[in-house]
């Protein structure tokens, strides 16, 4: 994983990176508070969705462009790197102009090849890292093929397993670590795991996070919120900042397997 652009608050482990923060940016206060705690706990990157692709078009669609300044302020105060989802040409341009350290492509857009090609082109000059989440129904070859659309222009791609659609209704998705491990082996790319979207419930975040590190993946993406029960999006899958700190302490007991 190319991490030259990441924040300086922590010594970066080249084989293990934790990306954490709220599902969505709701206010500057929420973002800055989250950044302070996730940085203090040892995470290297702050995440938050600014433009939220929702199933229901009448649902809140995120804070949008004004939240760029909130994320920049969090970075200024803590030194932590920042990332968000880019889902259009305009959002790619906005995040790069705001000097975000990493961009990600969400599951819903993971096979929209014109977007993948565009984000590869726009990030190519500075080789800004791009996280590509696995499509919720994508097979291994489809996932790796999608990554190649970006890699034609920018080789700095990070794959992210976030769970696939399954028949089981007690979790949001099914966490497929087997295919994620094959992706890591066959592509040679770093692979991180979004345990929050896979589980959809906060009581599974800690055990799945521990399993991810023990299995030798390159990192985690975790949703954490100052007041998760009051979150405007995906409240059930976000853990409190205090529980995130506890999770990070427990992760330290598991040695890196890479």
Protein Blocks (a to p, Z undefined) as FASTA:
>chain_A
ZZklpcfkbccdfkbccdeddfbafbfklmmmmmmmmmmnopabdcddfbdcdfblkbce
bjbjmlmmmmmmmmmmnopacddddfbfklmmmmmmnopabdcddfklmmmmklmmmmmm
mmmmnopacdddddfkbcfklmmmmmmmmmmmmmcbcdddebjadfblkbfbdcdfklmm
mmmmmnopacdddfklmnopaklmmmmmmmmmmnopabdcddddfblmlpcbhkllpccf
klmmmmmmmmmmpccfZZ
